[in-house]
Amino acid sequence: MGTCLKIKDSYCFKKWPVEYSWDEDRKSTSSGEKNSSHRSSLPGVATAVQDGEVKKVKISILHKMKRASGAWIRYTLAHTVGRWLLYPGSVDLLNKVPLKLLLNGRTRLMEDFHGKRAKLVACDGNKIDTMFVDRRGNNSGKLGMQLVISCEGNGSFYEVGCFITPLKAGYSVLGWNHPGFARSSGKPYPQNDINAMDVVIRLLPLAAKMVAKQVRKLVIRTINEHFNLNVADMLHRYQGPVLLIRRTFDEITSTQFHLENHLPIIQTNRANELLLQILRCRYPNIISGAEDVVHQLLTADCPRVEHFIYYHFYQVDDNWCLDQLKTYQSILGSKAEFPWKVGSDLTSARKKHLALFLAKKHLKNVEITHGKTLPPEEFELPWKL
């Protein structure tokens, strides 16, 4: 990266030159193209409604009058307290409170790890604050040749978030802040996040359980209409390797808790459903009729229990499972895209073994809470056949 913002005064960030713009590769062929024509619009993801914009939907007058009041309430909630609650990192007050903490974290990345800070411009005009640490050519060896793009949570920043985990593990890391977080401009609506992810990539050659029942329906509809970034739907279209990190003591993504000790009930962790969605999409013939054994494996809240279920109770043969998948992959050749039809000719017992094998390869348990940084020794790249 040529222009690196090696500065400590964050207020100067907006005055510094742009390192990369979303349309830089297209300027030579379509210099007159307008930003709006390239605005990302993935199916299943609602386009963000910016301040002052009005969503144009053809609708009957009667229907409009019937739904207007509810829609207005949900819109107002989403664009005020809703956004603050779902994305606390974008609240102006919270952006100012950890200013020194962010500055110290950024300084450490730049001075201790030779990180390079750069400003990117997304197709919606938002300025995205990024940090890149290049570990190639140092003592990290092969790990340094692997690039990890870290995506922070709804209240975290690359300066103090999960960026540090793969960095300490020895990988090269590219981090970025959501729109509206720290020095990134804009607001963190789903489409804005997609646009930010888009420009970051181009640089390279659960609310319902937290509210009262009386307003739960309102909250769910508000999130679905204004903040719904459907992760499962995105994963269905993604053909690459995936590894889910399930935090066994996660108090945010779990929806129920034990009465005696108030610890999260592992069976209610939302990562469980995400895993099942992945298996249903990629290996439908294997998971069909075998979901019950996957649910059993997901009840394991510690390595000892998981090991017992996997190796002693079901006696899964990893080598046999691997051979089955590799054989099927070799038959498909270069057209080995998901979903796979492997497993249709297997017995029920064999399907269960493969289902457990794939579940274990796509999900890893880590015994930490929601807000704790993932230990570097627990970080690993997704399994790839």
N, C-alpha and C positions, 0 to 999 in steps of 0.2 A: 504494500500500500504506500503510495507516494506521499500524500498529504496526511500526516499523522498529527492528531491534536494532542500534543504533549503539553497539556496545560492543566493547571489545578483550579483555575477560576471557571466554574461551570457556567457562569452567566455569560462568558465569552463564547460559549459553544455556538450560539445562533449566529455569531458574526464570522465564524470561520468558514473557509471554502468547503464546497461539497466534494467528497471523495468519489462518489458514484451516484448516478441517477438512474432510475428504473428504465428510461428510454435511451440510454447512452448507446446501446448496440444498434438501435433502430434509426438514429438521427441521420445517418448517411443515406438511408434509403427512403425514409418517410419523415422528413424534417417537419412537415406540416401537420403531422398527425396530432390530434388533440389527446390530452391525458385521459379524458373521460372515455374515449373509445377503447382504451386498454384496461379499464378498471376491472380487476379480477372479479369473476362472478361464477363461482363453483356451484353446481347444482346442489340443492339441499341446504345452502348457507344463505341466510337472508342478507341482502345488501344493507350496509349501515346507513341510517338516515342521519345526515349531518345537520347541525344547527341551521335553521332557516330553510331546509329542504322539506318538500312535501311528497310523500309517497303517492304516486298516481295509480290508482286501482279502479278499473271500471266496475261499478257496483250500482245496484238499483237504489233509488232515493229512499224507499221504504226500508230496505235492508240497512242502508247507511244510517238512517235515523235510529233504527233499533240497536245498532252496534256502536254508535258514535260515543255514547257516554262511557261505556266500558273501555273502548279503545283509547279514548282520551286519557282516562285514568291510568291505564297501563303504560301509555306513552310517557306521561308525566312522571310516573314512578320510575320508569326505565332511565329517563334522562336526568333524574335528580338523585334521590337516595338509592335507587336500584343500582346505578353504576357505581356509586360510592361503596356500597356494601359488597358488590361482586368483584370490584377492582379497586380495593383500598389503596393500591400503589399509585393510582391516578389522582387521588385527592390532593389538592394544592397544599393543605395543611400538613398532611403526612409526607409530602415531597420535601417540605422544608425542615421537618423535625429531624430526619436522619441525614441531613445535608453533610455534616461533618463525617458521619459514618461512611457515607457513599464516597466522599472525597478521599478518605483514608484508604478505602478499599480500591478505588481507582488508582490512587498513587502507588499502592503496593503492586498492583498488576503491571503498571507501566515501569516502575523502577526495579522491582525484584524479578519480574518475569519478562521484562522488555515488551510489554503489551503495546499495541498500536491502536489508538483510538481514532475513529473516523466517523464522518457524518454521511448518511445515505439519504436520498430523497425517493420516497415511494410514489406510486402513480397517482395517489390522492393528494400529493403535496406535503405529506407529513415528513418531518426530518427525524430520522432514526439514528439514535446514538448506539454505536457498536464498539466492540473491543476484540482485537485479534491477537492471540499469543501463538507464535510459530515455534514449535518444538523440534522442527526438522533440523538435522545436523548437529544436535547436542547429544547428551548422554541418555536420552530417552529411547534411542534405538528405533525399532520398528513401530513402537507405539506413537512416536512423534510424527510418523508419516500418515497417521490416521487423523482426520479432522472431525471433531465433535462440535456440532452447533447446539448450544445450550438455549433452551427456552424457559424462561423463569415463570413462576407462579403468579397468581393474581395480586400478590402483595409483596413481591420481591423484585430485586434489581440485579443485573449482572455483576455489579460491584460487590455484592454480599450474598449472592444466591448460589444456585447449583453449578455455576461456572467453575468454581474452585475445585469441584469433585473430579472431573476428568483431567483438569489441569494438574492436580497433585498426583494423579495416577500416571501421568507422563504423556498425555495426548496433546495434540495441537487443538486449540479451542477458539471458536468464534461465538461471541455473546452479543446480545442486543436487548434493548429495553422496549417494552410494549409502548405503543403510542400513548402519550400522556404520562408516562412513567419517567421520573427524573428529568433528563434533558430531551427526551424524545417528545415531539409535539403531537397534538391531536388528542383523540379520545379512543379508548380501547374497545370499540365495538368490533364484532367478529370480522366484518369486511375490512376494517382498518388493520386488524391483526394479520389477515391474509395478505393484504397489500404490503405490510411490513415484512412478513416472511418472504414474500416474492422478491423484494429488492435485496434482502439479505442473501438469498440463494443465488440471485443474479450476480452478486458480487464475485462469485466463484466462477474461473474458466473451468352442585348438589344443594341447593338452597331450601328445598321443601321441609327438611327435617329441622331446620333452624327457626321456623316461624310457627305462630299459633295456627290451629286448624281453621280458624275463622277467615284467615286471609291466605291460606295455603294455595287455593285455586287461583287467586289473583296473582300470587308470586310465580306460580308455575307458568301461567299464560304469558306473563310479562317477560320471563326469561326465554321462553320458546319463541316469542315474537321479536325480541330485541337483542338477546345475548346468546342465542343457541348456535354454538359452534359444535356441530354433531361429530364428535371424535370417531365414533363407530362407523359412521357413514364415510368419513375421510379414509379410514383404514381399509374399508372395503375396496376402495379404488387404488390403494397403494399396493404395489407388487413386491416391495422390498422386505427385508428381514425386520422383525418386530420383537422387542423384549419389554414386557411390562414389569415395572418395579412395584410390588405390592408392599406397602408399609403396614406391618401387622398391627401396629398401635396407632394407626391413622384415625384421628378423632374427627376429621372433616369428611373424608370420603366414605366413612362407615355411617350407617343410618340407625343402628341400634347399639345399646350398651348393656353390659352386665349390671344388674341391680346391686350386687354385693360390693364390687370393686370399681364400678363405673368405667371399666376398660371396654374398648370397642369389641363388638362381636364380629369375628373375622368373616363369618358367612355373609355379613351385610356390607362388606367392602365393595365399592362399585367397580373395582378392578376385576372382580370375579365375572361380572356380566360382560365386561369389555373383552375378557379372554374368550368367553363362550361365543361372542359375536365373531371374533377372529376365526375361531375353529369352525364355526358353522359356515362362514363365507369361504374359507380356503379348503377345508377338508369335509365337505358335507356327508359323504358316504361313511366316513370314519366316526364322526361325532354323532350321527344318527343312531339312536339306541344306546349310546355310551355316555350321555351327559351325566347320568347318575354317578358314575365312577369319578368323573371330573369334579363333580360337586363334593364327593368324599375327599378327594385330594385337597380341595380348596378349604376344607375344614381344618387343615393342619396349620397351627399357629406358631410352630417352632420346627427347626430342622429335624429333630429326632422323630417327631410324629410323622412328618412328611416322608422321611426315609423308611419308616416302618410300613406305611400304607403302600408306598411305591415298590419297595424291594421285597418285603416279607409277606404282606397280605396278598398283593396281586402278582408279585414275582415277575416284574417287567424285565424283559431281556432287551437291553438297549441296542445291542449289536443286531439282533433280528429286526428290530424296528427301523434302524438306520438302513439296513440292507433293502428292506421293502420300499422305503422312500427313494433311495438312490436308483433302484431298478426301475421304478415308475418314471423317475426324472429322466433317465437315460432313454426310455422309450419315447418320451415327448420331445427330447432334444431341445432345440432353441425355442420351441413353442411352449415351454413349461410354465405357462401362466396360470394363475389361480382363477377359478376353483379347480382343484384336482379331483379326479374320479377314483383315485386309489382307494381300495378298501371294500369295493362292492362285492368282491368274491371271497371275502374273509369271514371266518366264523365270528360269533358274537364275542367270544373270549379274546380273540386276536384283535378285534376292533377296539376293545377296551384297553388292551395293552398299547396300541398305537395312540389312542386318545390321551392316555396318561403320559406317554412319551412326549407328544406334541405340546400338551399343557405345561409340562415341566420345562420344555425348551422355550416356551413363549412367556413364561411368568416366573419371576424370582421373588422370593420373600426376603424382606429385610426388617429386622426387629427394631424399628424406630417410629417416632411419631411423625405427624404431618409436617411440622415446621422445621425439623432438624435436618441439617445438611447431610446428604448421602455420603457416608464414609468412602474415601477413595478406593479402599480395598474391595468395596462392594460394587464398584462400577465395572461394567464389562460391555462389550459390543454384542449386539443381537446375534443369536445363532443363525447360521446360514448353511444350508445343505451342500 
